[in-house]
Amino acid sequence: MTEAQSARTGDALRAKVADANERSRRGRGHPGAAVPPLPRCQTCWDIKRRRYRALDAGDRQEAARMAEVMGLHQREAHSE
């Protein structure tokens, strides 16, 4: 990959991240928000707590497993 290609790829990724951040801010009640904030998903918070506990305990395997579980849960429960 040339430097120019790498720069274009980086620019495209930054644009995607900026777009995702803007959508997230709009959904969380920030000024100019188009939609009201959503209630917290209890399952998401349970998975996060389990992952944080695993990280605190140094259990990288469990933390990675919880990251995978979160991804599956988000696709299953929160995809549009």
VMD Tcl script that draws the C-alpha trace (Angstrom):
set ca {
  {0.00 0.00 0.00}
  {1.41 3.37 -0.97}
  {1.46 6.36 1.34}
  {-1.32 7.99 -0.66}
  {-3.50 4.88 -0.40}
  {-2.78 4.64 3.31}
  {-3.73 8.29 3.80}
  {-7.00 7.81 1.88}
  {-7.81 4.71 3.92}
  {-7.07 6.60 7.14}
  {-9.21 9.54 6.02}
  {-12.10 7.21 5.17}
  {-11.84 5.51 8.56}
  {-11.75 8.86 10.38}
  {-14.86 9.96 8.48}
  {-16.68 6.77 9.48}
  {-15.69 7.21 13.13}
  {-16.79 10.86 13.09}
  {-20.14 9.85 11.62}
  {-20.64 7.12 14.23}
  {-19.72 9.55 17.02}
  {-22.19 12.13 15.71}
  {-24.99 9.53 15.55}
  {-24.12 8.46 19.09}
  {-24.21 12.05 20.38}
  {-27.58 12.67 18.72}
  {-28.96 9.56 20.42}
  {-27.74 10.61 23.86}
  {-29.59 13.88 24.19}
  {-26.74 16.23 23.32}
  {-27.71 19.70 22.09}
  {-29.24 19.45 18.66}
  {-30.21 15.84 19.26}
  {-32.71 14.52 16.76}
  {-33.91 11.65 18.94}
  {-34.39 11.25 22.70}
  {-31.86 9.12 24.59}
  {-32.68 5.45 24.80}
  {-33.08 3.67 28.13}
  {-30.13 1.58 29.22}
  {-30.12 -2.05 28.17}
  {-29.71 -4.17 31.27}
  {-28.10 -7.01 29.33}
  {-25.47 -4.64 27.92}
  {-24.65 -3.38 31.40}
  {-24.44 -6.93 32.78}
  {-22.02 -7.94 30.03}
  {-19.94 -4.78 30.59}
  {-19.73 -5.45 34.33}
  {-18.60 -9.02 33.71}
  {-15.94 -7.80 31.26}
  {-14.71 -5.10 33.67}
  {-14.49 -7.65 36.50}
  {-12.50 -10.01 34.25}
  {-10.09 -7.21 33.30}
  {-9.66 -6.23 36.96}
  {-8.91 -9.86 37.80}
  {-6.44 -10.14 34.92}
  {-8.56 -12.77 33.16}
  {-7.95 -11.79 29.54}
  {-9.73 -14.87 28.17}
  {-12.97 -14.04 29.98}
  {-12.67 -10.38 28.99}
  {-12.28 -11.38 25.34}
  {-15.21 -13.77 25.64}
  {-17.38 -10.99 27.07}
  {-16.37 -8.70 24.18}
  {-17.55 -11.41 21.79}
  {-20.77 -11.91 23.77}
  {-21.38 -8.15 23.61}
  {-20.97 -8.12 19.85}
  {-23.42 -10.97 19.45}
  {-25.89 -9.35 21.83}
  {-25.69 -5.99 20.05}
  {-26.34 -7.57 16.65}
  {-29.19 -9.64 18.05}
  {-30.89 -7.05 20.26}
  {-29.92 -3.64 18.91}
  {-29.52 -3.90 15.15}
  {-31.92 -1.86 13.10}
}
mol new
graphics top color blue
foreach p $ca { graphics top sphere $p radius 0.5 }
foreach p [lrange $ca 0 end-1] q [lrange $ca 1 end] { graphics top cylinder $p $q radius 0.2 }
display resetview
